[in-house]
Amino acid sequence: MESHEKKFAIPGENIRRLIPPTGSCYATDRITVDGAKVRFMYRVAPDNELDSGWRFFAGDESQDYADDPKNWAIYDANTIANYDPDIIPYLETPAPCAFEKLPKSHKYRPVDPHEDAG
């Protein structure tokens, strides 16, 4: 079996503390490996006591891409805030919630949390 180590767009040593400890989240490799900005995010009830409930997408992932667990990882929410600080004002929004980034903006608009991420 081939081992594939991810090459992150921001090296771990360059991650700075931008938010208080918030818990873990899921994010696709489009953000953490490819360096894409967060264009869609939603929050669900946490899976466990360490989970913030947040899920982050670049917004251009296909359903096949999103269905492949190799394209995801669990991160501290602060890590994703380093990739896209525009998410910070929304992180305290209670679940369920969902947001999409407004075109050519640093702001998000609320959307139905049951909309498909793909």
C-alpha positions as a Markdown table, in Angstrom:
| # | Residue | x | y | z |
|---|---|---|---|---|
| 1 | Met | 0.0 | 0.0 | 0.0 |
| 2 | Glu | 1.4 | 3.4 | -1.0 |
| 3 | Ser | 1.7 | 6.0 | 1.7 |
| 4 | His | 0.9 | 9.5 | 0.5 |
| 5 | Glu | 1.9 | 12.4 | 2.7 |
| 6 | Lys | 0.0 | 15.6 | 2.1 |
| 7 | Lys | 2.0 | 18.7 | 1.3 |
| 8 | Phe | 0.2 | 21.6 | 3.0 |
| 9 | Ala | -0.1 | 25.1 | 1.5 |
| 10 | Ile | 0.9 | 26.6 | 4.8 |
| 11 | Pro | 3.7 | 24.7 | 6.7 |
| 12 | Gly | 2.8 | 23.8 | 10.2 |
| 13 | Glu | 5.4 | 26.1 | 11.7 |
| 14 | Asn | 3.7 | 29.1 | 10.0 |
| 15 | Ile | 0.3 | 28.5 | 11.7 |
| 16 | Arg | -0.3 | 31.2 | 14.2 |
| 17 | Arg | -2.9 | 31.3 | 17.0 |
| 18 | Leu | -5.7 | 33.5 | 15.6 |
| 19 | Ile | -8.7 | 32.3 | 17.6 |
| 20 | Pro | -9.2 | 30.8 | 21.0 |
| 21 | Pro | -9.3 | 27.0 | 21.2 |
| 22 | Thr | -12.6 | 26.1 | 19.4 |
| 23 | Gly | -12.2 | 22.4 | 18.7 |
| 24 | Ser | -11.5 | 20.3 | 15.6 |
| 25 | Cys | -13.2 | 20.6 | 12.2 |
| 26 | Tyr | -13.1 | 18.9 | 8.9 |
| 27 | Ala | -11.7 | 20.6 | 5.8 |
| 28 | Thr | -11.0 | 19.4 | 2.3 |
| 29 | Asp | -7.6 | 19.3 | 0.7 |
| 30 | Arg | -8.7 | 22.0 | -1.8 |
| 31 | Ile | -8.2 | 24.3 | 1.2 |
| 32 | Thr | -5.2 | 22.9 | 3.1 |
| 33 | Val | -3.2 | 21.4 | 0.2 |
| 34 | Asp | -4.3 | 23.5 | -2.8 |
| 35 | Gly | -4.6 | 26.7 | -0.8 |
| 36 | Ala | -8.1 | 27.5 | -2.0 |
| 37 | Lys | -10.2 | 29.9 | 0.1 |
| 38 | Val | -13.2 | 28.7 | 2.1 |
| 39 | Arg | -16.2 | 29.4 | -0.1 |
| 40 | Phe | -18.7 | 27.2 | 1.7 |
| 41 | Met | -18.9 | 26.2 | 5.4 |
| 42 | Tyr | -21.5 | 24.6 | 7.6 |
| 43 | Arg | -21.8 | 23.6 | 11.2 |
| 44 | Val | -23.5 | 20.5 | 12.5 |
| 45 | Ala | -23.9 | 19.0 | 16.0 |
| 46 | Pro | -20.4 | 17.9 | 17.0 |
| 47 | Asp | -19.4 | 14.2 | 16.6 |
| 48 | Asn | -17.7 | 14.2 | 20.0 |
| 49 | Glu | -16.4 | 16.6 | 22.7 |
| 50 | Leu | -13.4 | 17.6 | 20.6 |
| 51 | Asp | -15.4 | 18.4 | 17.4 |
| 52 | Ser | -16.5 | 22.0 | 16.8 |
| 53 | Gly | -19.0 | 20.8 | 14.2 |
| 54 | Trp | -17.5 | 22.9 | 11.4 |
| 55 | Arg | -17.0 | 21.6 | 7.9 |
| 56 | Phe | -15.1 | 23.7 | 5.4 |
| 57 | Phe | -15.1 | 23.5 | 1.6 |
| 58 | Ala | -13.5 | 25.4 | -1.3 |
| 59 | Gly | -16.9 | 25.1 | -2.9 |
| 60 | Asp | -15.7 | 23.6 | -6.2 |
| 61 | Glu | -15.3 | 20.0 | -4.9 |
| 62 | Ser | -17.3 | 17.4 | -7.0 |
| 63 | Gln | -19.5 | 14.9 | -5.1 |
| 64 | Asp | -16.9 | 12.2 | -6.0 |
| 65 | Tyr | -14.1 | 14.3 | -4.5 |
| 66 | Ala | -16.1 | 15.0 | -1.3 |
| 67 | Asp | -17.1 | 11.4 | -1.0 |
| 68 | Asp | -13.4 | 10.3 | -0.9 |
| 69 | Pro | -12.1 | 10.3 | 2.6 |
| 70 | Lys | -8.5 | 10.8 | 1.3 |
| 71 | Asn | -9.5 | 14.4 | 0.3 |
| 72 | Trp | -10.4 | 15.3 | 3.9 |
| 73 | Ala | -8.7 | 15.7 | 7.2 |
| 74 | Ile | -9.4 | 16.8 | 10.7 |
| 75 | Tyr | -7.8 | 20.0 | 11.8 |
| 76 | Asp | -7.9 | 22.4 | 14.7 |
| 77 | Ala | -10.3 | 25.2 | 13.6 |
| 78 | Asn | -7.5 | 27.7 | 14.2 |
| 79 | Thr | -5.6 | 26.0 | 11.3 |
| 80 | Ile | -8.4 | 26.7 | 8.9 |
| 81 | Ala | -8.6 | 30.3 | 10.2 |
| 82 | Asn | -5.0 | 30.7 | 9.1 |
| 83 | Tyr | -5.9 | 29.5 | 5.6 |
| 84 | Asp | -8.8 | 31.9 | 5.4 |
| 85 | Pro | -9.2 | 34.5 | 8.2 |
| 86 | Asp | -12.5 | 35.6 | 6.7 |
| 87 | Ile | -14.2 | 32.7 | 8.5 |
| 88 | Ile | -13.3 | 34.0 | 12.0 |
| 89 | Pro | -16.4 | 36.3 | 12.6 |
| 90 | Tyr | -18.7 | 33.3 | 11.9 |
| 91 | Leu | -17.1 | 30.6 | 14.1 |
| 92 | Glu | -19.3 | 31.3 | 17.1 |
| 93 | Thr | -22.6 | 30.8 | 15.1 |
| 94 | Pro | -24.4 | 27.9 | 16.7 |
| 95 | Ala | -25.3 | 24.7 | 14.8 |
| 96 | Pro | -27.0 | 24.1 | 12.5 |
| 97 | Cys | -25.8 | 26.9 | 10.2 |
| 98 | Ala | -24.2 | 27.3 | 6.8 |
| 99 | Phe | -22.6 | 30.1 | 4.9 |
| 100 | Glu | -21.3 | 30.8 | 1.4 |
| 101 | Lys | -18.8 | 33.5 | 0.5 |
| 102 | Leu | -20.2 | 36.4 | -1.4 |
| 103 | Pro | -18.4 | 36.8 | -4.8 |
| 104 | Lys | -15.4 | 39.2 | -4.7 |
| 105 | Ser | -15.9 | 39.7 | -0.9 |
| 106 | His | -14.5 | 38.8 | 2.4 |
| 107 | Lys | -18.0 | 38.2 | 3.8 |
| 108 | Tyr | -20.4 | 35.3 | 3.9 |
| 109 | Arg | -24.1 | 35.1 | 3.6 |
| 110 | Pro | -26.2 | 32.5 | 5.5 |
| 111 | Val | -27.7 | 29.7 | 3.4 |
| 112 | Asp | -30.0 | 26.8 | 4.3 |
| 113 | Pro | -27.8 | 24.4 | 6.4 |
| 114 | His | -29.4 | 21.5 | 4.5 |
| 115 | Glu | -28.1 | 22.6 | 1.1 |
| 116 | Asp | -25.6 | 20.3 | -0.6 |
| 117 | Ala | -22.0 | 21.3 | -0.2 |
| 118 | Gly | -21.0 | 20.0 | -3.7 |
